Amino acid sequence: ILVEYCLELHRLGPLGTEHLGMLRPSFADADPTEGPDAPVPVEVNFVQDIQPILEQRCLRCHGPEAQKSHYRLHTRDAALAGGTIARNQGRPAAIPGNADDSILIEFIETKDQDEEREVYPMPPREEERLTRRQMELLRTWVQSGMLWPPGTRLHKPRVEAPHE
């Protein structure tokens, strides 16, 4: 994967913001009430579309400080490796290019807990579940190779104290 990524960077030549997708609108903030026929993005931008979802919705329980089921999502390597459940099942948590067999996608898309198969809806509280759009973005991201800018480490958003 790294070799393919480097070859793609080489093919693009000197990178500007137009190559990084920074001028495209973000799908992460799209209205979750869009109809069921809303188009699924063909391409996602990690920084604009994926990073906000992971930081705002996942890192509280799966970040550098807290790791429920020993699963971390703050680096690409950690997200791929998985935690206790992935080890129990003998497979990685995420498989770039194969969203259908990725535990990460299975957990965010499932609505029902299955103790026997070790499948749990994520986030676990129903009122905190991801929107359909967020699930589609994550699925598209994993299916398209799970690109993650080298050296990028995710951090929980800071909660600012109220100003007095």
Secondary structure, 3 states (H helix, E strand, C coil): CHHHHHHHHHHHCCCCHHHHCCCCCCCCCCCCCCCCCCCCCCCCCHHHHHHHHHHHHHHHHHCCCCEHHHCCCCCHHHHHHCCHHHHHHCCCCCCCCCHHHCHHHHHHHCCCCECCCCECCCCCCHHHCCCHHHHHHHHHHHHCCCCCCCCCCCCCCCCCCCCC
